[in-house]
């Protein structure tokens, strides 16, 4: 999630150069432990504290440019980025016309999404 928040920040900053700037951002994660750690107010071990602090800082910086929703949970089965980490992934599952490249349809649909939830 740390790398994801870094990438989100880089993308939002880069998109500031365009006429149509982003109006919102959402971080989806399939690790309930990572989401809970990022939302925790308790002291964590130094490694986890440093990672969660960076995630929170990155999201705060993004909020200067657009609305940021709460970190959302997505089941691993519904997470297309997991396809490339599974043994046996085929070229068809990773190719140009794959869900891995285009993303799931719920990313462009309006309204509540059944496979995404807050913790």
C-alpha positions, 0 to 999 in steps of 0.5 A: 500500500506504501508503493500504491500511495507513492504512485497515486501522489506522483500521478496526481502531481503529474496530472496537475499539468493538464487542463482537466485535473483529477477531482478524486482519488481512491486507494483500493487494497486487498489487505485488511491488515494493511488497511487496519494499520493505516487507520490505527491510532495505536503505536505500531512497531517502527517498520509498520509505523514508518510505512503507515506514516508515509501512506497517511502523508501521501494521502494528505498531500493528494488531498491538496489537489483533489478529494481522497476517499477512505481507503477501501477494501477489495477482495483478492478475487476481484483485484485485477492487479493480483493476476500478475502475482499468481503462478500460472498467469497467462498472456491472455490474462495480462495482455492489452485487452485483459482486465489486468490492463483495463481494470474492472468495470466498477472503476467507471461505474457510478454508485455503490460497488458491491465488491468494494467496502470500507473496514 
